[in-house]
Amino acid sequence: MTKYLIAGHVIAMDHLSTEVEKELSRYLYTGAEQAEQVFSITPEAFRTASEKWLELYRPEIESFMLSQQFCMWLCAHDGLYLHGAAVVYRQHGYVFTADPGTGKSTHARLWKQAFGDDVEILNDDKPFVCLRDDRFYLCGSPWCGKEGISANRMVPLDGICFLSQGKANQILSVTPGEGVTPLLRQTLLPETRESMDKLLDFVDRLVQSVPMFHLTCTISEAAAMLARDAMAAKGKRTYESKEWVLGEGGWRLVRCRPVGGRSASAGLYGQS
């Protein structure tokens, strides 16, 4: 039985294929701490899943089953899985979550493109959020998107952004009450009442503690810069972006106004 450190938890997994072993290898744990939980797949359960997901290969089925087991267990242990793309910007964690096909991974890559070495993509599909010592953290996950982007790190979570496509770039602050439903839409819901109660308590604390935003955006570096500026300011100012120009000194925002306020003077962004 092999031990792993995922989302701050030492767990053990009994995997069946070398492909899944490779997928989990970055999260291998060799310390002395005992596993909090053991995850395994019975032959009967695997056979049932294989009959259900005929289009999937054996390693894909095994990986999916183990990830579901862990995600359900995490719900009862101060954590949750989010369908989203997570980035680390100067040691601060930000996660972009939305329905499939919205452009979460694309937006994360735009952060990397715009800010270079200041950004690391933590996970492009299934990051975790966990609570440690009254602080929320954004965690890497071995289960990621088709690009295979997965970093074994845990950083402070400083912003959650709900993403949607648009013809212009606009970012708005989201209140705790507004954030609960869209968060629950992007995670796995546990099957037992006890675990569901724990998840709801966790989400309630999360939305009260971490700034949240709704970004309507185009596929552009300007959208990444707008999101960075608003999220790094932790929602103190909310901007609607109209036009950006790249000059010798960096990106210049030539038309911008705080939403609900007066027009803001143009400034330089992208080099801070």
Secondary structure, 3 states (H helix, E strand, C coil): CEEEEECCEEEEEECCCHHHHHHHHHHECCCCCCCCCEEECCHHHHHHHHHHCCCCCHHHHHHHHHHHHHHHHHHCCCEEECCEEEEEECCEEEEEECCCCCCHHHHHHHHHHHHHHHEEEEECCCCEEEEECCEEEEECCCCCCCCCCECCCEEEEEEEEEEEECCCEEEEEECHHHHHHHHHHCCCCCCCHHHHHHHHHHHHHHHHHCCEEEEEECCCHHHHHHHHHHHHCCCCCCEEEEEEEEECCEEEEEEEEECCCCCECCEEECCC
